[in-house]
Amino acid sequence: MATETQARNSPLGALRALKRSGLDGAAAQVQSLVSSVTDTLDLEAAGALLSGAQAQRELSASGAFRTHAIALLGSSTLDALPNFLTGILVQDGVLPAIRMAGFNQWRLEILSGALNLKDLAPRVVACLLDDHAVFESIGDSLDIAAVEARCAAFPVELAAWVDSCQAVLGGRVVLCTVPLSALRSQRIIDYRTKARLAAAWDRMNAAILDLATGKPRTTVLSAAAIAADCGAIFAANRMRHVAGHAFAPEFLRAYAAELARVVRADLGLARKCLVLDLDNTLWGGVVGDDGVGGLRLGGAYPGSAHTELQVLARDLMAQGVMVTVCSKNDDAIARNAIATHPEMVLKLDHFVAISANWSPKPDNIRAQAAQLNIGLDSMVFVDDNPVERGIVRSLLPQVTTIELPVDPAAYASHVAARGDFNLLELTPEDRERTTMYRAQAGRAELEQASGSLEDYLIGLESELVLEPLDALNRARIVQLFAKTNQFNLTGRRYSEEEVVALQAGNGVLVGARLSDRFGDNGLIAALALVKSEGDEWLWTIDNFVLSCRVFSRNVEDAIVGLVLRGARAAGVHAVVGRFIETAKNHKFGEFYRGLGFEELGGDGSPGRRFRHELHHLPELPRWIRVARGAEVFHAS
């Protein structure tokens, strides 16, 4: 009886009960329960519960999840993988539509035109191979020369497969290096040949990893790195014989977690801000009690562990992650310790915000999000105190709260292994994000000193540059469409493939850069324009997104004003703008009307449509100098 009660009270048991009663309106509860599942087999079962058609319909109807189509291919049995992937992605608010090719059909499925997968229109196509994929065409696995030749040829074949896959399915292809099983390597009894096999295998995997650089829309994962986090790669011998399993459940779970990070990055859900506690987190000891000299930092353990976490934070910052402090402390004492302790890796100017006070930490985190103009779901909270973690997790479920290990020696490796900040590609804007947010502090000071909003805007000396899509800005434009939620007028999120196809057809993709007296804000807006000729020549703004860091500066008005000017110069009859309300963009529902557009009746397509005749155009904001504007539309 006790065992039955425990099962009902477990997260998995509660999830089963919730599913029986219906998942309508229970999205947050579902996410919380799945996030609490720790056992590998329980996570697979949770994912299976949520993969059914009814569960998918109910969760989709809640509006709380983004959808993402994923195709899975492999050379062995991967039945557990969709369940792991579903369980992990649901925790992040993503509801995947997953379809698998048949057993060891990874080649044939693509070569035959992907008939089983094509209608899915997957945004991500993942292929996980075991060493059978390499050895199946080798007549004698002891012929080391033949094995070496096969290892050299396999990456070339895989590259051709990627081309075919993208031709028939599109989307981003995710490959993984191929692990070599002990059964393959240990059947060789002389060490010279063992070394030749290992060297050939390493060269093959290095060439597979190189495909990530040489091929667009291709990501390659490292099986060795995944295995380092889970401790096991290969399935038990009995499962290998009975079920055709090549990989252990622990490896499939870790692989699913890494693949989920790729999906998150593809959707623009990578986190942006690392929020750090001070006492017993960033340093050892309590500065208010021990004083600066009594802090344990640098040198021997445990000081070395806290230094290691600081070095990780510094390296994340160098790649565009914002770093803040949220600490129960006196502000002057905390700042003095950061500024004066000789072993501090992070200095005061590394942090884009410091909240050292006695207010509840959820309040401080909310204030930091408002100050930085980012969503709470962009923040990752790191604190050694389980009570503080529990409060933040309870009151701010949108914030990613990391459950730290007890031993500070594992803090840095644990935070790094989670991959919360992983991106598909690091852009120049990502690298400069911290500098940009520091410049934002200068803008805030100017705003406070200005007599009026217009004085402030004029004093910024803003300069706007429009630029067409090209190889240099494509990744950032795709990233903007994926990550922007508030000023996103239709919610459409173009993949890299869709962006390229639109530009090659009847569309124009344009990015916008904004600089001012305090620095360069980088690429802050993206616009997708469709040109159509029928009874009349129209330009339609299919979507328009603007980074929240430049809100309230009328940049959006200037960009649409330039679209109107470009259209009139080209002889276009009118410009049409579309607005589709989402959970976060509702306050911009009247944006087009405010620029002189008139709302049209419905045409059967989602959302609202607005039209602007080109006889009288709105004035451009006089505090924004346009260095390059409407001419980019003529060139496209």
HELIX and SHEET records of a PDB file:
HELIX    1   1 ALA A    2  ASN A    9  1                                   8    
HELIX    2   2 PRO A   11  SER A   21  1                                  11    
HELIX    3   3 ALA A   27  SER A   35  1                                   9    
HELIX    4   4 THR A   40  SER A   51  1                                  12    
HELIX    5   5 ALA A   53  ALA A   61  1                                   9    
HELIX    6   6 LEU A   81  GLN A   91  1                                  11    
HELIX    7   7 TRP A  106  LEU A  111  1                                   6    
HELIX    8   8 LYS A  118  LEU A  120  5                                   3    
HELIX    9   9 HIS A  132  PHE A  135  1                                   4    
HELIX   10  10 ILE A  144  LEU A  169  1                                  26    
HELIX   11  11 ALA A  182  SER A  185  1                                   4    
HELIX   12  12 TYR A  191  GLY A  214  1                                  24    
HELIX   13  13 ALA A  223  CYS A  230  1                                   8    
HELIX   14  14 ASN A  237  ALA A  243  1                                   7    
HELIX   15  15 PRO A  249  ASP A  266  1                                  18    
HELIX   16  16 VAL A  287  ASP A  290  1                                   4    
HELIX   17  17 VAL A  292  GLY A  294  5                                   3    
HELIX   18  18 GLY A  303  ALA A  318  1                                  16    
HELIX   19  19 ASP A  331  THR A  340  1                                  10    
HELIX   20  20 LEU A  348  HIS A  350  5                                   3    
HELIX   21  21 LYS A  361  LEU A  372  1                                  12    
HELIX   22  22 LEU A  376  SER A  378  5                                   3    
HELIX   23  23 PRO A  386  LEU A  395  1                                  10    
HELIX   24  24 PRO A  408  ALA A  410  5                                   3    
HELIX   25  25 TYR A  411  ARG A  418  1                                   8    
HELIX   26  26 PRO A  428  ARG A  431  1                                   4    
HELIX   27  27 ARG A  433  ALA A  449  1                                  17    
HELIX   28  28 LEU A  453  LEU A  460  1                                   8    
HELIX   29  29 ARG A  474  LYS A  483  1                                  10    
HELIX   30  30 GLU A  496  ALA A  504  1                                   9    
HELIX   31  31 CYS A  548  VAL A  550  5                                   3    
HELIX   32  32 VAL A  555  ALA A  569  1                                  15    
HELIX   33  33 HIS A  586  PHE A  588  5                                   3    
HELIX   34  34 PHE A  591  GLY A  594  1                                   4    
HELIX   35  35 GLU A  631  ALA A  635  1                                   5    
SHEET    1   A 5 VAL A  94  MET A 100  0                                        
SHEET    2   A 5 ARG A  66  GLY A  74  1                                        
SHEET    3   A 5 VAL A 124  LEU A 128  1                                        
SHEET    4   A 5 ARG A 172  CYS A 176  1                                        
SHEET    5   A 5 THR A 218  LEU A 221  1                                        
SHEET    1   B 5 ALA A 353  ASN A 357  0                                        
SHEET    2   B 5 MET A 322  LYS A 328  1                                        
SHEET    3   B 5 CYS A 273  LEU A 276  1                                        
SHEET    4   B 5 MET A 379  VAL A 382  1                                        
SHEET    5   B 5 THR A 400  THR A 401  1                                        
SHEET    1   C 6 PHE A 487  ASN A 488  0                                        
SHEET    2   C 6 TRP A 537  LEU A 546 -1                                        
SHEET    3   C 6 GLY A 519  GLU A 533 -1                                        
SHEET    4   C 6 GLY A 507  ASP A 516 -1                                        
SHEET    5   C 6 SER A 462  PRO A 468 -1                                        
SHEET    6   C 6 ILE A 624  ARG A 628  1                                        
SHEET    1   D 5 PHE A 487  ASN A 488  0                                        
SHEET    2   D 5 TRP A 537  LEU A 546 -1                                        
SHEET    3   D 5 ALA A 574  PHE A 579  1                                        
SHEET    4   D 5 ARG A 608  GLU A 613 -1                                        
SHEET    5   D 5 GLU A 598  GLU A 599 -1                                        
END                                                                             
